[in-house]
Amino acid sequence: MLAAYIDEIIMACAAVWMTAVGFGYIAFPVPPQQAWLDNLVKHFKWMGPLLMLIAIVLGALSPQ
């Protein structure tokens, strides 16, 4: 039973991490010469919740 939801559990954990980094709860050091990475981290504010929503939908729709 749990094996059917492993992919969704991993996605949910990644979504929690992305959201925490995006809102500044977890520090993510960005080297000064990599501005693209700083821009990507700013997008984590909306990408984390979206990934959580996708994980929930896939978990609900997965065959039992």
Secondary structure by P-SEA (a helix, b strand, c coil): ccccaaaaaaaaaaaaaaaaaaaccbbbbbccccaaaaaaaaacccaaaaaaaaaaaaaaaccc
